[in-house]
Amino acid sequence: MPVYLGAGTQRNERCFLIDVQTEKLISLKEASRILPTGRRGQPFHISCLLRWILVGANRYDGERVRLDGVRIGARWVTSKEALARFAEQLTPASTDAAPAPPRTPLARTRAVNCASRRLEADGI
């Protein structure tokens, strides 16, 4: 049975979806130990996982993706399956085109000069 939670959300909006009957719930502390280490080899802080649940993380295309979690009593919990879904949503598919790298200042100057010459040739 899916559990829907979320303060300030519409009744039919899916915010935090975990099937508590089929998924094994784990604390955020356990989840931080499952994830690979972050900066300076430290595990992710519990507040980071809570932020992923409440606010979400930016995906490569700018869309927000939230980690599924539920609040039981005074504690937030998630599941290994929710962590896997979160990682899958954040990871770009190999078919997605990577954004073009920004132009160098020299390339920008050349493009401006070329456009100026074309405008002059057209008499504009």
N, CA and C atoms as a LAMMPS dump frame, in Angstrom:
ITEM: TIMESTEP
0
ITEM: NUMBER OF ATOMS
372
ITEM: BOX BOUNDS ff ff ff
-5.0000000000000000e+02 5.0000000000000000e+02
-5.0000000000000000e+02 5.0000000000000000e+02
-5.0000000000000000e+02 5.0000000000000000e+02
ITEM: ATOMS id mol type element x y z
1 1 1 N 0.842 -1.171 0
2 1 2 C 0 0 0
3 1 3 C 0.893 1.241 0
4 2 1 N 0.878 2.034 -1.06
5 2 2 C 1.712 3.233 -1.13
6 2 3 C 1.278 4.271 -0.108
7 3 1 N 2.244 4.958 0.433
8 3 2 C 1.991 6.019 1.398
9 3 3 C 2.312 7.347 0.737
10 4 1 N 1.379 8.277 0.773
11 4 2 C 1.567 9.597 0.194
12 4 3 C 1.637 10.617 1.32
13 5 1 N 2.709 11.367 1.363
14 5 2 C 2.866 12.395 2.377
15 5 3 C 3.356 13.666 1.711
16 6 1 N 3.324 14.744 2.432
17 6 2 C 3.911 15.971 1.915
18 6 3 C 3.141 17.184 2.356
19 7 1 N 3.786 18.02 3.133
20 7 2 C 3.141 19.234 3.609
21 7 3 C 2.986 20.214 2.461
22 8 1 N 1.843 20.858 2.398
23 8 2 C 1.622 21.896 1.399
24 8 3 C 1.464 21.382 -0.019
25 9 1 N 1.104 20.129 -0.198
26 9 2 C 0.945 19.584 -1.538
27 9 3 C -0.531 19.346 -1.826
28 10 1 N -0.833 19.226 -3.1
29 10 2 C -2.195 18.898 -3.495
30 10 3 C -2.492 17.465 -3.068
31 11 1 N -3.735 17.174 -2.858
32 11 2 C -4.126 15.851 -2.357
33 11 3 C -3.698 14.728 -3.298
34 12 1 N -3.757 14.95 -4.603
35 12 2 C -3.428 13.878 -5.55
36 12 3 C -1.972 13.936 -6.019
37 13 1 N -1.173 14.878 -5.486
38 13 2 C 0.222 14.991 -5.903
39 13 3 C 1.054 13.951 -5.162
40 14 1 N 1.926 13.261 -5.905
41 14 2 C 2.795 12.258 -5.304
42 14 3 C 4.058 12.942 -4.815
43 15 1 N 4.296 12.895 -3.527
44 15 2 C 5.499 13.521 -2.992
45 15 3 C 6.48 12.468 -2.516
46 16 1 N 6.106 11.719 -1.537
47 16 2 C 6.991 10.739 -0.947
48 16 3 C 6.281 9.393 -1.049
49 17 1 N 6.727 8.57 -1.959
50 17 2 C 6.017 7.33 -2.246
51 17 3 C 6.904 6.142 -1.913
52 18 1 N 6.518 5.411 -0.913
53 18 2 C 7.203 4.167 -0.561
54 18 3 C 6.123 3.146 -0.242
55 19 1 N 6.272 1.976 -0.804
56 19 2 C 5.345 0.894 -0.49
57 19 3 C 5.843 0.21 0.783
58 20 1 N 5.252 0.562 1.914
59 20 2 C 5.745 0.081 3.204
60 20 3 C 5.533 -1.419 3.4
61 21 1 N 4.695 -2.036 2.592
62 21 2 C 4.455 -3.466 2.746
63 21 3 C 5.47 -4.312 1.993
64 22 1 N 6.048 -3.775 0.922
65 22 2 C 6.989 -4.574 0.134
66 22 3 C 8.431 -4.107 0.259
67 23 1 N 8.67 -2.834 0.58
68 23 2 C 10.031 -2.32 0.667
69 23 3 C 10.501 -2.358 2.11
70 24 1 N 11.775 -2.699 2.298
71 24 2 C 12.358 -2.73 3.649
72 24 3 C 12.781 -1.313 4.013
73 25 1 N 12.161 -0.769 5.044
74 25 2 C 12.455 0.593 5.458
75 25 3 C 13.777 0.652 6.21
76 26 1 N 14.55 1.703 5.934
77 26 2 C 15.817 1.923 6.631
78 26 3 C 15.859 3.373 7.096
79 27 1 N 16.575 3.609 8.173
80 27 2 C 16.698 4.974 8.683
81 27 3 C 17.601 5.776 7.749
82 28 1 N 17.544 7.09 7.891
83 28 2 C 18.402 7.934 7.065
84 28 3 C 19.872 7.719 7.41
85 29 1 N 20.155 7.377 8.653
86 29 2 C 21.528 7.088 9.059
87 29 3 C 22.037 5.839 8.345
88 30 1 N 21.207 4.803 8.267
89 30 2 C 21.574 3.59 7.531
90 30 3 C 21.75 3.894 6.057
91 31 1 N 20.864 4.721 5.499
92 31 2 C 20.944 5.072 4.089
93 31 3 C 22.237 5.826 3.79
94 32 1 N 22.663 6.686 4.71
95 32 2 C 23.901 7.435 4.483
96 32 3 C 25.104 6.51 4.467
97 33 1 N 25.021 5.403 5.183
98 33 2 C 26.122 4.432 5.184
99 33 3 C 26.135 3.581 3.914
100 34 1 N 24.964 3.395 3.301
101 34 2 C 24.87 2.596 2.077
102 34 3 C 25.476 3.342 0.895
103 35 1 N 25.253 4.656 0.859
104 35 2 C 25.725 5.466 -0.264
105 35 3 C 27.246 5.558 -0.267
106 36 1 N 27.852 5.707 -1.45
107 36 2 C 29.3 5.93 -1.492
108 36 3 C 29.646 7.226 -0.763
109 37 1 N 30.876 7.327 -0.326
110 37 2 C 31.285 8.508 0.426
111 37 3 C 31.238 9.751 -0.451
112 38 1 N 31.044 10.881 0.196
113 38 2 C 30.972 12.158 -0.501
114 38 3 C 32.305 12.881 -0.447
115 39 1 N 32.251 14.167 -0.176
116 39 2 C 33.461 14.994 -0.115
117 39 3 C 34.37 14.544 1.022
118 40 1 N 35.647 14.591 0.763
119 40 2 C 36.69 14.254 1.732
120 40 3 C 36.496 12.857 2.323
121 41 1 N 35.855 11.976 1.574
122 41 2 C 35.679 10.601 2.027
123 41 3 C 34.681 10.432 3.153
124 42 1 N 33.903 11.463 3.442
125 42 2 C 32.915 11.4 4.515
126 42 3 C 31.589 10.87 3.98
127 43 1 N 30.846 10.114 4.793
128 43 2 C 29.513 9.686 4.34
129 43 3 C 28.58 10.892 4.25
130 44 1 N 27.533 10.753 3.476
131 44 2 C 26.544 11.829 3.363
132 44 3 C 25.916 12.069 4.729
133 45 1 N 25.669 13.325 5.045
134 45 2 C 25.044 13.67 6.326
135 45 3 C 23.547 13.393 6.239
136 46 1 N 22.951 13.09 7.362
137 46 2 C 21.519 12.799 7.418
138 46 3 C 20.71 13.982 6.905
139 47 1 N 21.163 15.198 7.194
140 47 2 C 20.434 16.386 6.735
141 47 3 C 20.419 16.479 5.213
142 48 1 N 21.455 15.954 4.554
143 48 2 C 21.488 15.944 3.085
144 48 3 C 20.386 15.028 2.558
145 49 1 N 20.253 13.848 3.151
146 49 2 C 19.196 12.935 2.713
147 49 3 C 17.822 13.511 2.993
148 50 1 N 17.661 14.181 4.133
149 50 2 C 16.379 14.811 4.447
150 50 3 C 16.069 15.924 3.439
151 51 1 N 17.085 16.682 3.043
152 51 2 C 16.895 17.721 2.026
153 51 3 C 16.481 17.093 0.691
154 52 1 N 17.072 15.934 0.346
155 52 2 C 16.669 15.25 -0.88
156 52 3 C 15.212 14.815 -0.814
157 53 1 N 14.72 14.451 0.372
158 53 2 C 13.323 14.052 0.529
159 53 3 C 12.403 15.262 0.424
160 54 1 N 12.729 16.321 1.156
161 54 2 C 11.834 17.481 1.242
162 54 3 C 11.938 18.427 0.057
163 55 1 N 13.145 18.698 -0.405
164 55 2 C 13.361 19.694 -1.465
165 55 3 C 13.707 19.039 -2.789
166 56 1 N 14.535 18 -2.751
167 56 2 C 14.952 17.324 -3.961
168 56 3 C 16.337 17.765 -4.385
169 57 1 N 16.801 17.19 -5.473
170 57 2 C 18.096 17.512 -6.067
171 57 3 C 17.871 17.839 -7.537
172 58 1 N 18.699 18.722 -8.078
173 58 2 C 18.563 19.097 -9.486
174 58 3 C 19.095 17.995 -10.383
175 59 1 N 18.294 17.633 -11.371
176 59 2 C 18.712 16.677 -12.374
177 59 3 C 19.514 17.403 -13.43
178 60 1 N 20.188 16.698 -14.311
179 60 2 C 21.032 17.283 -15.341
180 60 3 C 20.273 18.252 -16.243
181 61 1 N 18.962 18.086 -16.379
182 61 2 C 18.177 18.975 -17.238
183 61 3 C 17.503 20.093 -16.442
184 62 1 N 17.816 20.195 -15.141
185 62 2 C 17.275 21.259 -14.314
186 62 3 C 16.022 20.889 -13.545
187 63 1 N 15.428 19.754 -13.853
188 63 2 C 14.22 19.32 -13.145
189 63 3 C 14.588 18.819 -11.749
190 64 1 N 13.706 19.029 -10.791
191 64 2 C 13.934 18.571 -9.416
192 64 3 C 13.482 17.131 -9.258
193 65 1 N 14.3 16.335 -8.611
194 65 2 C 13.993 14.935 -8.336
195 65 3 C 14.06 14.747 -6.826
196 66 1 N 13.046 14.123 -6.241
197 66 2 C 13.007 13.894 -4.803
198 66 3 C 13.258 12.425 -4.467
199 67 1 N 13.915 12.231 -3.341
200 67 2 C 14.104 10.9 -2.779
201 67 3 C 12.805 10.517 -2.078
202 68 1 N 12.32 9.312 -2.32
203 68 2 C 11.109 8.851 -1.653
204 68 3 C 11.413 8.566 -0.186
205 69 1 N 10.522 9.006 0.689
206 69 2 C 10.689 8.773 2.117
207 69 3 C 9.356 8.94 2.821
208 70 1 N 9.255 8.369 4.007
209 70 2 C 8.046 8.523 4.81
210 70 3 C 8.462 8.875 6.23
211 71 1 N 7.583 9.57 6.891
212 71 2 C 7.821 9.927 8.284
213 71 3 C 6.997 8.984 9.15
214 72 1 N 7.685 8.307 10.026
215 72 2 C 7.03 7.391 10.946
216 72 3 C 7.343 7.897 12.353
217 73 1 N 6.319 8.381 13.017
218 73 2 C 6.535 9.003 14.319
219 73 3 C 7.34 10.282 14.137
220 74 1 N 8.456 10.363 14.805
221 74 2 C 9.309 11.55 14.711
222 74 3 C 10.493 11.315 13.79
223 75 1 N 10.528 10.179 13.092
224 75 2 C 11.685 9.834 12.249
225 75 3 C 11.302 9.747 10.788
226 76 1 N 12.228 10.16 9.936
227 76 2 C 12.083 9.959 8.504
228 76 3 C 12.808 8.67 8.144
229 77 1 N 12.208 7.878 7.267
230 77 2 C 12.834 6.648 6.784
231 77 3 C 12.701 6.604 5.265
232 78 1 N 13.549 5.805 4.652
233 78 2 C 13.512 5.589 3.212
234 78 3 C 13.754 4.1 2.982
235 79 1 N 14.086 3.703 1.779
236 79 2 C 14.359 2.293 1.495
237 79 3 C 15.485 2.208 0.469
238 80 1 N 16.078 1.019 0.369
239 80 2 C 17.123 0.81 -0.636
240 80 3 C 16.552 0.985 -2.035
241 81 1 N 15.314 0.528 -2.219
242 81 2 C 14.672 0.67 -3.529
243 81 3 C 14.466 2.145 -3.875
244 82 1 N 14.115 2.957 -2.866
245 82 2 C 13.928 4.389 -3.096
246 82 3 C 15.25 5.047 -3.477
247 83 1 N 16.343 4.627 -2.83
248 83 2 C 17.664 5.153 -3.187
249 83 3 C 18.013 4.794 -4.626
250 84 1 N 17.683 3.572 -5.032
251 84 2 C 17.964 3.147 -6.406
252 84 3 C 17.14 3.956 -7.405
253 85 1 N 15.849 4.183 -7.106
254 85 2 C 15.007 4.991 -8.006
255 85 3 C 15.532 6.418 -8.1
256 86 1 N 15.96 6.985 -6.969
257 86 2 C 16.485 8.348 -6.927
258 86 3 C 17.735 8.462 -7.789
259 87 1 N 18.656 7.516 -7.637
260 87 2 C 19.888 7.528 -8.433
261 87 3 C 19.585 7.368 -9.918
262 88 1 N 18.625 6.51 -10.237
263 88 2 C 18.258 6.277 -11.646
264 88 3 C 17.668 7.534 -12.272
265 89 1 N 16.851 8.254 -11.508
266 89 2 C 16.253 9.484 -12.041
267 89 3 C 17.284 10.59 -12.22
268 90 1 N 18.312 10.608 -11.385
269 90 2 C 19.333 11.647 -11.488
270 90 3 C 20.349 11.375 -12.586
271 91 1 N 20.518 10.108 -12.949
272 91 2 C 21.527 9.728 -13.935
273 91 3 C 20.988 9.937 -15.35
274 92 1 N 21.72 10.699 -16.181
275 92 2 C 21.241 10.899 -17.554
276 92 3 C 21.355 9.605 -18.363
277 93 1 N 20.379 9.374 -19.223
278 93 2 C 20.406 8.207 -20.097
279 93 3 C 21.47 8.423 -21.166
280 94 1 N 22.035 7.353 -21.665
281 94 2 C 23.093 7.475 -22.667
282 94 3 C 22.571 8.076 -23.966
283 95 1 N 21.252 8.019 -24.182
284 95 2 C 20.688 8.574 -25.412
285 95 3 C 20.466 10.076 -25.309
286 96 1 N 20.486 10.626 -24.075
287 96 2 C 20.302 12.063 -23.916
288 96 3 C 21.526 12.788 -24.446
289 97 1 N 21.274 13.786 -25.263
290 97 2 C 22.373 14.557 -25.826
291 97 3 C 22.969 15.45 -24.744
292 98 1 N 24.277 15.419 -24.647
293 98 2 C 24.959 16.285 -23.69
294 98 3 C 24.898 17.718 -24.198
295 99 1 N 24.751 18.677 -23.317
296 99 2 C 24.716 20.062 -23.77
297 99 3 C 26.045 20.455 -24.39
298 100 1 N 25.975 21.331 -25.367
299 100 2 C 27.19 21.782 -26.041
300 100 3 C 28.052 22.551 -25.055
301 101 1 N 29.363 22.325 -25.107
302 101 2 C 30.228 23.064 -24.192
303 101 3 C 30.212 24.555 -24.537
304 102 1 N 30.421 25.42 -23.553
305 102 2 C 30.403 26.853 -23.842
306 102 3 C 31.54 27.233 -24.782
307 103 1 N 31.27 28.243 -25.608
308 103 2 C 32.299 28.688 -26.549
309 103 3 C 33.407 29.433 -25.807
310 104 1 N 34.602 29.319 -26.338
311 104 2 C 35.729 30.06 -25.776
312 104 3 C 35.596 31.526 -26.188
313 105 1 N 36.28 32.423 -25.5
314 105 2 C 36.223 33.836 -25.905
315 105 3 C 36.663 34.052 -27.35
316 106 1 N 37.673 33.317 -27.808
317 106 2 C 38.135 33.457 -29.185
318 106 3 C 37.054 33.019 -30.172
319 107 1 N 36.383 31.899 -29.882
320 107 2 C 35.327 31.415 -30.772
321 107 3 C 34.161 32.401 -30.8
322 108 1 N 33.845 32.992 -29.662
323 108 2 C 32.778 33.994 -29.604
324 108 3 C 33.124 35.216 -30.451
325 109 1 N 34.38 35.687 -30.342
326 109 2 C 34.823 36.849 -31.119
327 109 3 C 34.766 36.555 -32.615
328 110 1 N 35.191 35.362 -33.001
329 110 2 C 35.135 34.984 -34.42
330 110 3 C 33.695 34.953 -34.923
331 111 1 N 32.776 34.429 -34.114
332 111 2 C 31.37 34.371 -34.525
333 111 3 C 30.794 35.779 -34.675
334 112 1 N 31.143 36.685 -33.778
335 112 2 C 30.664 38.068 -33.866
336 112 3 C 31.194 38.73 -35.126
337 113 1 N 32.485 38.555 -35.408
338 113 2 C 33.083 39.149 -36.619
339 113 3 C 32.448 38.598 -37.883
340 114 1 N 32.199 37.293 -37.906
341 114 2 C 31.577 36.667 -39.081
342 114 3 C 30.164 37.207 -39.284
343 115 1 N 29.395 37.334 -38.198
344 115 2 C 28.033 37.862 -38.311
345 115 3 C 28.059 39.316 -38.759
346 116 1 N 29.022 40.102 -38.27
347 116 2 C 29.139 41.511 -38.686
348 116 3 C 29.434 41.609 -40.177
349 117 1 N 30.334 40.767 -40.672
350 117 2 C 30.656 40.788 -42.119
351 117 3 C 29.434 40.429 -42.956
352 118 1 N 28.657 39.44 -42.48
353 118 2 C 27.45 39.066 -43.236
354 118 3 C 26.421 40.193 -43.256
355 119 1 N 26.272 40.86 -42.139
356 119 2 C 25.322 41.984 -42.082
357 119 3 C 25.769 43.126 -42.985
358 120 1 N 27.065 43.416 -43.001
359 120 2 C 27.596 44.469 -43.875
360 120 3 C 27.416 44.095 -45.333
361 121 1 N 27.623 42.834 -45.671
362 121 2 C 27.473 42.379 -47.057
363 121 3 C 26.018 42.478 -47.498
364 122 1 N 25.09 42.289 -46.593
365 122 2 C 23.684 42.383 -46.928
366 122 3 C 23.188 43.815 -46.926
367 123 1 N 24.041 44.746 -46.485
368 123 2 C 23.666 46.155 -46.478
369 123 3 C 22.78 46.532 -45.312
370 124 1 N 22.881 45.816 -44.247
371 124 2 C 22.051 46.126 -43.073
372 124 3 C 22.843 46.937 -42.075
